[in-house]
Amino acid sequence: MMRRIWVVFRKEVIDNLRDRRSQTSNILYALFGPLMMLAMIYLLGNLFNRDETQNPLVIPLQGGEHAPMLVRFLEQNNATIVRAPADPRAAVKNGDVELVLVIPKEYGEEFSEGRPARVQLVADPSRTSTMDTIERVENLLSAYQSQTAAMRLMARGISPALTRVLVVEQVDVSTEASRGLQFLNTLPYFLILSIFVGGSAVIIDATAGERERRSLEPLLINPVPRWEFVIAKMLASIPFVLAVLIITLAAMAVIFNVVPVEKMIGFRLGIDTASLIKIFILCLPMVLLASALQMIITTFARTYKEAQTYVQWLPLVPALPGIGLTFLTVKPELWIMLIPTFGQQVLINQFLRGEPVAAANVIVSSLVTLAVAGVLVAVAIRLYNRENILFRKDA
Amino acid sequence: MIQVDALHKTFGRVRALNGVTFEAPDGRITGLLGPNGAGKTTCLRVLYSLLQPDQGSARIDGLDLRTQGLAAQRRIGALPDAHGLYPRLTSRENIRYFGELQGMSGSALENRIDFLLNLLDMQDIADRRTEGFSTGQVLKVAIARALVHNPHNILLDEPTNGLDVMTTRAMREVIRQLRDMGRCVLFSSHIMQEVSALCDHIVVIARGQVVASGTPEDIKAMTGKDNLEDAFVAVIGTEEGLLR
């Protein structure tokens, strides 16, 4: 029995190793996730940590002669005032300038009479890249407004503190690692994707592929119980999944430990090799689950292509809760551990956060996943024992 | 020896086998002749243990397929209707895989493979990957892997389909050699000339039943025709699907 399983396993592994195209695409796939994370870290890091003092604020201004005090205030606060284009609205719309500050000629009159003085900020907030500049100009204007208001009140003998009802102090409890998490939330998702993609070519080749090249019938005439074929073909996919998983994790390790991430985003993403190994072990039951699931699905396909169409939807199912994780805070409760793949995603996130992980959660999650995988293997074997596994077309 | 007794098999509303009974003894080539859709392939699939009959029984060397399917599978070498190869494996690797699945290994297996490569005159393609092989080359590999464990019973489903004249002649020669070695050969075809050229004993199947059996002479005598072709048409009741 073990010998026959080994014979089928070895044949499938050798056969699929020779399928250069599938294996190359697997490796590229494994690198895709980490590279995308690196790109995100780089871009988001740039966006979040732009240093205001290094980046001069340029304000195109129209009608500056009506408000010399405001202009002086802006200049004192390191803003560079330039002449506005002739048609501010068109210029902003075209993206020639980020914004234009327009001071109408009524400004001086309104200001000196103590009425609210109107200024216009011509901007296009739908351009995300200008948000930062708009905010900085608004902040400056509101600083000018409170400074002027305070002086007016003092001139009338009223303490400016009277108008300040609240002082909001933000106490930031996030650590550097937890701020880094916004980059890490996608990692469990990519790992699951690797698991579901890494072995799919092998499983499809060993099932629907056999049917398509008409080699399944002669194969099944050999004196080998069907369950041995099912087990051997499933096992044959596992080295390929593990290879993809290891490449993905290794690429992440390189990104977090070799690439100067902290320079890009201002803090370290501390993921050590020990956490990555724990994550790898946590993933193992899911590898079996994915193989068994693919084994069942490909049973219903007549051709390689048909099988591919079904199998490519599969990773979306476990990915959905992972996407939810990006937006929700999920606590590692027991009921979550009962959902295969979801529990693991929560636990992987915990490992990444450097939080203490409850052993009970790891055990429950792994055992439930293994049990579900076992049931799926039994289903696959049942399907393979049916007559119409071979003759779907005729039946 | 292959014994088939009153096999019935139904797929949905299609009655593929309706009480097929015949016997294929050792040392003889038994031809299963019938038009397309007569039930030949279904009958062979029951003998490969890929299908369970609804009724009736079949035995290979006395082993009942219902209870001893795996043991019976060790005693047959089959060239089924579908005989695809693994295109990324060489001819030798394709044959070796099936030998190992039959429980063979080591030098016994390698010697047997060399013997078959020689017998089928295919040393030139032995170590080439089978991707892009011609119909004849594919068939040779498929025959070799069916014979790798030196089976006592050989079942061939339309083995000369799509072959050129030279390869067909070579195939016939191999089949005769197997008979002369005392093997039981069961050979199915819808082509009358093919069967009459090769077979010692003919079983004519139509609509899931055996409509005639015996030597070509017996069948001519039974129908009172002096020409084999007319005799076949007479027992089948129609010319449809019988001639190439």
Interface residues (C-beta under 8 A of the other chain):
Chain A: R3 R4 V7 V8 K11 I14 D15 R18 D19 E210 R213 R214 S215 L216 E217 P218 L219 L220 I221 N222 P223 V224 P225 E387 L390 F391 D394 A395
Chain B: F11 G12 R45 Y48 S49 L50 L51 Q52 L70 A71 Q73 R74 I76 A78 L79 P80 D81 A82 H83 G84 L85 Y86 P87 R88 L89 Y97 F98 E100 L101 Q102 G103 A142 R145 A146
